[in-house]
Amino acid sequence: MTRVRIVCVLALLVASSALRAETHRFLPQQFYNTYSFAHPPALRIKPGDRVVTKPIDAGGVDWNGKSVGSGPNPQTGPFYIEGAEPGDVLVVTIDKIETNRAMAYSGSLLSPYTVDPQTIAARTDREARRVTWTIDKARGVARLDPRESRGSPDPRCMEPAGWMRTRSRDWSRAFRS
C-alpha cells in the first residue's frame, strides 16, 4: 500500500510540473562560436519548459538574410536549466525544425565518414567550395543548383534527379529502444 501511495504522489508531482511548464519565445541577440560554461545564460528555464527560437545559419546569417553573427557555426544560447546539477542527464525533445528560407548552402567535399573510401578516392575535385541548394519546403525536398552540380556533391550519394529529402520527422520516436 505504501508503494502505491509513493507512485501516486510521484505521478501527481510530474503532472503538476507539466501544468506549470511555460513556453518561452526567445529571439537571440548574442551568438557564440564556442560551447562554454563561461558564456552567460541567454535564458533561464525550468524543467519541462518549452523554448521556441530562431537560430541563425552556419555563416551567421539570420532568417531575413541579415548577417548578425560570425561563422563558423554560431550557437543560440546557452540556456540555464533551473535545478540542473553537474552530472545530471538532460532530456531535450525537438518538436519541430523548419527551414526559414528557400535556399541553403554547404561545402562541396564529402566527409570521409559519409561514404566508402573508394568513392572518396574516385573524386576529381579536391578543392572545397561553397555550393547552393534550392529548398522546396512544400514538397519537402532540396535540389542542388544546376550551375553547381558538376562534380559536387557526388551524385552517387544523392537521390535521383539531384533531390535530397528534407522532410521533418518525429525524432522523439527515432531513438526509442
Beta strands, then each sheet from edge to edge (+ up, - down):
strand 1: 23-26
strand 2: 43-45
strand 3: 50-53
strand 4: 79-81
strand 5: 103-107
strand 6: 130-136
strand 7: 141-144
strand 8: 163-165
sheet 1: 1+ 3+
sheet 2: 2+ 4+
sheet 3: 5+ 6- 7+ 8-
end
